[in-house]
Amino acid sequence: MQTITTVAELRRALADAHRADKRVGLVPTMGYLHDGHLALIEASRAQCDVTVVSIFVNPTQFGPREDLSTYPRDFQRDEKLCRDAGVTIVFAPVSQEIYPAQFETFVEPGELAKPLCGAFRPGHFRGVATVVCKLFNMVQPDVAFFGQKDFQQCAVVRRMAIDLNLPIEIVTVPTVREADRLAMSSRNRYLSEEDRGQALAISRGLFAAAEAFGLGERNVDKLVAIAKRHLETVDQLQYLELVDGDTLKPASSPLHRPAALCVAAYVGSTRLIDNVILQPTP
Ligand code: AMP
């Protein structure tokens, strides 16, 4: 495995792979890797000859009062996990490599970036789309892997790839959970033991609604109410919304198209997100 920190070196390292028409997979991350990231790496390894993992805590996707400076980091551990997982290249640039002086060109996503997290994190998806587009240009992967946990991110990236004619297949990998069903997240390390107990309300609520859906409930308000009952105990519920799986606009009753029940909540001072997909069978 190679660890690379500059774009020039990255291009050199990938030149042979591209010339030989090898299938290159990219797994973009902000590091502090866990089993969710490893599932993305595994998916890439299964279908690509070369797997590039980027580790970059992207400043442009953090708001001024968010956790950029305290975001968990442990590069040595990440490097070892990548090596053990069979990654070909770890790309870990410093910020100036991605955002040189006088940087001023951004990718501006549209409607998909407005609801859900977009409503609470202004500029977040602009930062995400920009850095992902830049990573796509640097690595020129055939396929890129993203986690379903960040459902809106997947939608924004997919749209961007279509709208900007980026010849890259976007694969969404199902959310990996702890044994008690808490969605894995680098931010889980902020949780105290008490927070950890409270955080379980999120997946409990989502799975209660998914179960009701499985038993035939198709009414949007009722499904949301079922999830909400569990979420009453969290410190601050930012949103709990059932949205259309493609447009991310509010889903309509009775549900007849794939939809996502999405949550963002603060547990203590930690913001957590999660979702379940509800897929009506025809
Ligand atoms: P992050 O490092 O949090 O920016 O995440 C990097 C990638 O890993 C994103 O595509 C996330 O959606 C994905 N990811 C994060 N947590 C999980 C999880 N629990 N299961 C699957 N993918 C995840």
Residues whose N, C-alpha, C, O or C-beta is under 5 A from the ligand:
A	BS01	AMP	P28 T29 M30 G31 G36 H37 F145 F146 G147 Q148 K149 D150 V173 P174 T175 V176 A183 M184 S185
